[in-house]
């Protein structure tokens, strides 16, 4: 039997971005922090990065397909360099980001890759999650906790810039704009334009420029383009929302802006040029050395961000922020008193349905009605769903019994169809609720009830096998919404 | 000449009136409202004149014009300790002091008040007493709180089944409030949990007045129970007066020592909720029955 108070997990992060693909392998240490005389309290106590891959260009076929065999080969080469086999990887996340998430075969590639990467490695995508992972990986989240500030992290990638706002560690807002360093591709070390993405065309039009692939671009013209892009990036959180270039390039809803920002942090490949004091005056060779306008966008952003009026903080990670977020920050642990049947786990890609706005109603009949209605509206016909519940009407035994009765009644059809009963609670009462449900349907061995996890309607959840002597389960909460292809 | 008691009452009244006048206290009622508010964040103080006031919640930041108000709020949210309360010269501000006095009074009440008959009736459990004869002796003679009176031994022998797998009982220990606020939620969850684990041979629960932790040894021996679970009120603090512990022991004997007990502490609404603790204890008891040992041997073995 493994140690009941300590466990280690090897976690992989794989980021397939617009421009680059990276892999990191990290070790997560989980420990029971409660004393001998208390109910256990398991937390992730240490995250150590064991291996950082080289930064590879994302293998693409033409401009619209991910070269899946090449990505798989890249991953196996990195595993063997790192000295790990697939079997040794306990968990992790593959994230497909930016423009790459729009490729026709994105969804197929990422799920195959997740299976190939390890047992409990999950597939993720979507601008919201991408932004959150980057903000965790860059250190913006930790910064907001340490300094008790409201911090916006902008991860400027090849195709998109992702915003996430943290207030004292909590995600309060996210957004995404179609600005990135790889939207205009250049001949490396030269000045000939190789490719212009649709979003870059919009920017060029705004600047009164037309530069077609094959033409030579002037430094001054490229700078005009990156200045315009940088202006749009900053306008999203410091300007008038929805206006001008920023409004045109937004890929999500605007930031809500119902909070006061203190600090801005920039991560992503471009960020190195935002913070590098010596990068202010670049030659044309330096601009095009990665085959795109990334370095120049960094220079433009430096000025734009400084002029935003916010304190500019330095990230702990720049180009690797997202992959580190995916590899070492995506996993959380459930509460330490839960009710699960080990054989049912792991569960992956379980859609989350939230039947009640706040705490559950006290009346079992009402619980039943609301559960049935929410299942009907969500329309997941061929999969088990997880019901996300803040908690019972109050923390009394009677309220828990009422909730258990209402849930069991509301899930009758699901139970008859052999679906699992998956309950994700916010408040610490999963073990008690789990046993109350079991009490009502004795012999049913398909109940998974976990707590101290925050999920929202529309999220997806992955639940791993129990660790630390069966006390907790690892959980990955994600949004599987893929970017809609824009009109190209 | 005023007696000291009258003087104190006079001071308190004047201070309260002054505070109310300056807008430091919300909701001062001059009408005679003798009952105590039940909202936990707004503690109430009833003074001699039946005046009753509500203190601002303890989460309120009392620092004068804080530069980082949100930071203080975030820090306060992390702990029930009295931080971010500002000061009046070198001392507490009045609200802080009144909160402190109220919490101290609650802690004292928890120690000095009996578990009510009404509560025992509602729970349907009978009461026995240790060799301690009154509250005073309960505090000064812990040794007597570890031994059952002769009447108690007889009553338990008559009312309880012997040789059960699990015997649960409740003892006031140092907080009767811990009993009244947790046992009604914990006990049914524990019993439901045990039944769910297939453990149905459970003894009749009862209440031991003036009980200490070690009284569970005598009860275990008397009933020849395999596992004994004592739910006992913890020594109250200024953070909470309602915390309950469960002391579990496998087959106690005269030679039992403290290391033989498995303890789960900090059971209250602000710690491990009592329902969840009940469910957790059921699993723990199952492990103890399986391992046929408890305490330090269970954790290391």
Interface residues (C-beta under 8 A of the other chain):
Chain A: X36 X37 X38 X39 X148 X168 X337 X339 X395 X396 X397 X400 X427 X428 X429 X430 X431 X432 X434 X435 X436 X438 X439
Chain B: X68 X70 X71 X74 X75 X184 X185 X188 X189 X192 X193 X195 X196 X245 X263 X264 X265 X266 X269 X272 X273 X274 X275 X276 X277 X278 X279 X280 X282 X283 X299
